Amino acid sequence: MRTQNILEAQDLVSFAAQALDGLGRGDEQLATLTGVDEERSWLAAARRRVSLEHERTQAALGAATALPEFAAARQAAAVQAFSDWLDSIESLERGITDHVSAKNPLIEVLFPHQKFDKLRRGGAAARVYMSEFERRRMSAYVVRLAGEPEYAFLPALLAQVDEARAQLARHEAPCSLGPEALDALRNTVFDQADALRSALVQARLLAEAALSAQPGLLDELGLDAKPRRRATRGPAATEAQPTP
């Protein structure tokens, strides 16, 4: 049974996490009994199979965020990255104030305007501020102060700002992959999701055998359920969420 879309692959990852939890609880139930070492080994084998393919499918999804299916998730990540950059700017201002003073010339050089709450709304004004801050941050005055003993605290704070800015740039970078490369990414996810689906089927059979003497326990642990199927849709029309 071939995986049809990214959302279905993500559903399988979520279902596998629940199955692993159920298999663990099933083993805990058997651990209270005697003479079930072989049955416990079956559950352990099921857990190993599912855990391995679960990790591999998560990795495949994590490597496929350039797909159009993740456009909404990428946009949300970029919004968060911009907020993180502003957090680093505010931390820089507080650090300068705490180590020297709020009236230090460095504050005026870096922060002629400090209405950070308005900047969090985004838009053109926020982008203008970002460009202006970067120009000021790289000014000869700031670079010189960062090398003076009195401002030994400054390089670390500036490094945090630079890293936050780099993270934002990475999130906002346009996708450079062509259609063939995107299809290859998508098929990698589908192939791995199929392997996970197969491992889940095997785990269910092993769990049935291991828990056959425990009426109702299979269903109680959620091991009798099956992952749902998603209707096939165009890749760009399917919005996927980040994989945890």
KABELWO-V983134 format. One record per residue. N is the residue number from 1. PSI is psi in radians with two decimals (999 if undefined). Layout:
n psi
N PSI
N PSI
//
This chain:
n psi
1 1.93
2 2.36
3 2.37
4 -0.49
5 3.00
6 -0.69
7 -0.64
8 -0.67
9 -0.71
10 -0.64
11 -0.70
12 -0.69
13 -0.79
14 -0.74
15 -0.70
16 -0.66
17 -0.72
18 -0.69
19 -0.71
20 -0.68
21 -0.76
22 -0.71
23 -0.67
24 -0.74
25 -0.56
26 -0.70
27 -0.65
28 -0.66
29 -0.77
30 -0.49
31 -0.31
32 -0.11
33 2.96
34 2.70
35 0.42
36 0.49
37 -0.70
38 -0.74
39 -0.68
40 -0.60
41 -0.57
42 -0.74
43 -0.67
44 -0.70
45 -0.69
46 -0.75
47 -0.71
48 -0.78
49 -0.86
50 -0.73
51 -0.76
52 -0.88
53 -0.50
54 -0.82
55 -0.72
56 -0.67
57 -0.69
58 -0.75
59 -0.71
60 -0.71
61 -0.72
62 -0.51
63 -0.05
64 0.37
65 -0.15
66 -0.20
67 2.58
68 -0.49
69 -0.41
70 0.24
71 -0.81
72 -0.68
73 -0.67
74 -0.70
75 -0.75
76 -0.68
77 -0.64
78 -0.69
79 -0.75
80 -0.66
81 -0.63
82 -0.71
83 -0.69
84 -0.65
85 -0.75
86 -0.66
87 -0.74
88 -0.59
89 -0.79
90 -0.66
91 -0.65
92 -0.79
93 -0.79
94 -0.69
95 -0.73
96 -0.78
97 -0.75
98 -0.65
99 -0.54
100 -1.57
101 2.83
102 -0.26
103 0.11
104 2.42
105 -0.47
106 -0.59
107 -0.79
108 -0.62
109 -0.79
110 -0.56
111 1.16
112 -0.42
113 2.22
114 0.48
115 1.28
116 -0.54
117 -0.65
118 -0.59
119 -0.52
120 -0.22
121 -0.23
122 -2.74
123 -3.02
124 -0.69
125 -0.69
126 -0.67
127 -0.66
128 -0.75
129 -0.74
130 -0.82
131 -0.73
132 -0.71
133 -0.75
134 -0.66
135 -0.77
136 -0.68
137 -0.56
138 0.14
139 2.70
140 -0.58
141 -0.83
142 -0.76
143 -0.72
144 -0.79
145 -0.63
146 -0.32
147 0.02
148 2.49
149 -0.61
150 -0.42
151 0.65
152 -0.39
153 -0.35
154 -0.75
155 -0.73
156 -0.71
157 -0.73
158 -0.62
159 -0.65
160 -0.73
161 -0.78
162 -0.72
163 -0.71
164 -0.68
165 -0.71
166 -0.69
167 -0.75
168 -0.75
169 -0.69
170 -0.69
171 -0.53
172 -0.10
173 2.31
174 2.65
175 2.28
176 0.09
177 2.45
178 3.06
179 -0.71
180 -0.72
181 -0.65
182 -0.71
183 -0.65
184 -0.71
185 -0.80
186 -0.76
187 -0.55
188 -0.76
189 -0.79
190 -0.75
191 -0.78
192 -0.66
193 -0.64
194 -0.69
195 -0.66
196 -0.71
197 -0.73
198 -0.73
199 -0.63
200 -0.68
201 -0.79
202 -0.71
203 -0.69
204 -0.74
205 -0.72
206 -0.69
207 -0.68
208 -0.75
209 -0.75
210 -0.55
211 0.27
212 -0.46
213 0.06
214 1.48
215 2.27
216 -0.23
217 -0.60
218 -0.81
219 -0.67
220 -0.59
221 0.01
222 0.24
223 -0.07
224 -0.04
225 2.93
226 2.53
227 2.51
228 2.77
229 2.46
230 2.47
231 2.49
232 2.27
233 2.88
234 2.47
235 -0.81
236 -0.36
237 -0.13
238 1.90
239 2.06
240 2.79
241 2.76
242 2.57
243 2.16
244 999
//
